[in-house]
């Protein structure tokens, strides 16, 4: 068992010992005789509302969400399009499309790597 596992096991045993040595009733009958937790006397008016109020509140927030989301989404789209500028194309260099090389290569205009057979076959196609 690793050191972390031993520490966790020791902590668990200590927690069980503390819980059992606390002032708990000795039997389940004594625990059952104890009164259950109750709400304080009097009703808080903010705690309970009729169901109609909950439904109207739900529809109000759905309306607020629907009305507010359209302009926010539109603003977000406009911001994304404004930030997404297209870059200018690079300059057109005249040497990028040269097909005849001057001075010529010592091995000719073909590839340097390959056999003469490959070069001949490439010329045929």
N, C-alpha and C positions, 0 to 999 in steps of 0.2 A: 504494500500500500504506500502511496506517495505521501510526502509530508503534508501536502494540501489535504489529502483524504483523511489523514490522521487528525489534522486540526479541525476539519469539518465534523468528524465523528465525535471528537471531544466536545466541541461546541454544542452539538445536538444533545449529548448526555447531560451537559451542564444545564441546558435550557429545560430539559425534562425534569431534572432534579429541582430547579427553581420553581417550576410550575406546580409540581406535586407538593412542595413544602410551603406553598403560599396558603393563605387563609381560605381554603376551599372547603366546602362541606364534605363531611366524611362519607356520606352516602348519597345515592341518587334521590332517595325520598326527601332528604333535606333540601336538595336543589329544586325538586318539584314543588315543595311547600313555599318556596320563596316567590313573591309576586313578580309577574312579568313586567318588563319595562313598558310604561304607558306614556302617551302624549300628555303634556301638561293640561291642566284644566283650562277651558276656554278655547275657542277656535281662532286661529290666526286668519284674518280675512284674506291675506295674500297667499295662504297655503292651498286653498281649494277654490276652484272656479268652476262654473258650470261648463258642460261640454260644448255648448254653443259658443262660449267665449274662446275656447281652444280652437274650434273650427274656424271662427272668424279671424283669429290671430294667425293661423296657418295660412289662410288665403291672403291675408295682408302681406305676410313675408314672401309668399310666392310671387305676388304682384310686384313688390319692391325688388325682388331678385330679378324678375323678368325685365322690368323697366330699366333697372340700373345696369344689367349685364350687356344690353345692346350697345349703348354708347361707350362703355368701357372696352368692349371687344372691338368696336370700330376704331377707337383711339389707339388701341394696341396694334391693330393691323396697319394703321397709318404710320405709326412709329417704326414698325418693322420694315415697311416699304421705304421709308425715308432713310433708314440706316443701311439699307441694302443697295448701295450705289454700285453700278456696274463699272468696273475699271476700264480705263482707256486701253485700246489695243496697242501693243508694242509697235515700235517702228518697223517698217518693212525694209529689211536689209536687202540690197540687190544681189548679194552673193549667195543667198539661200537657195536659189533655183538654178544655179549654174550646172549645165549638163556636160559641157566640154571643159576639161581641166587643162589649164596651161600653167606651168609646164606639165607634161604628161608624166605619169608614174613610170618608173623603170619596168614594172611588170605589166603595164598596159592599163586600160580603163576598167578591167575586171577586178574582182576581189583579190586580195593578197592571199587569203587562206583558201585552200581547196586544191584539187588536182587539176591538171590540164583537161582531163575527161569531164570534170564538173563544169569547167569554164566553157568547153565546147558545147556541152549539153545545154547550158544556160543560154548560150547564144542562139541555139536552134529554136528555143521557145520564146 
